[in-house]
Amino acid sequence: MWQKFITVPFKVCLVVSLCLALLGFDAFAEAQESTASDKIHLRFAVPNFPPYIYLDENKQLAGQGIERVTKVLNNMELNYEFELVANYGIALRELRGGKIDGFFLATQNHYRDRIAKISDAVLINNWSWFYKESNPIDLQAPQFKAHARIGTLLNTNTQVWLQDNNYVITTLSNDVETLVEMLLADRLDAVFLSESVFLHALSNNAANNAKIASTTEASRDFSVYFSNDFLAQHRWFLDAFNSELAKLKAKEKEAL
């Protein structure tokens, strides 16, 4: 085959090459990406964070985050596996050690950005203050930042935000249920947490008979982090993932 090719006149080869470049480059690139996709086996750590990610009654991973990310990965025809971990600190440690290729759902911070790149928003995560209506608080008061008993989840971005903004954190818990119980028992003045996560835990608290107020502090993109090492090997991947995610969002919007 090679011998036949080199006997073709140079001008003819040049014309054919130009035609292929003009007409076939996109198809060639798609074929290359498809071939690359077949070889990828993605390993994700997924922190337990209901209602976004959790184990259902059948011990299967479920939740809004799992559903949407799974749809994108399936549409890309990728092989993947999820490892449920206790918190984001473990996910970050495994990413740093090369045991996983990414983790989700996550909001952005400078610690994570050192070793990974974040995707476009999969969902939107509201960070809110929660407190009892019977114990009203002034979030803007200087004494609140310095003296209020504040709780949040360990190794989360809400912890990082509180620390970066000089709040005194009284309690860092491994589970939301503990924070809910402490707030209801007046052992905390306020909990700062992902809105959906706190409300989910509050709704499951059988002893809850108190009225809880809330104030939204900020809204953040809830996304997927992919390790720099993985993206260095698959430079096309993040753009392809974001493109497929955008298609999914557009399709869901049309269905409304």
Secondary structure, 3 states (H helix, E strand, C coil): CHHHHHCCCHHHHHHHHHHHHHHHHHHHHHHHHHHHHHHCEEEEEEECECCCEEECCCCCEECHHHHHHHHHHHHCCCEEEEEEECCHHHHHHHHHCCCCCEEEEECCCHHHHCCEEECCCCEEEEEEEEEECCCCCCCCCHHHHHHCCEEEECCCHHHHHHHHCCCCEEEEECCHHHHHHHHHCCCCCEEEEEHHHHHHHHHCCCCCCCCEEEEEEEEEEEEEEEEHHHHHHCCCHHHHHHHHHHHHHHHHHHHC
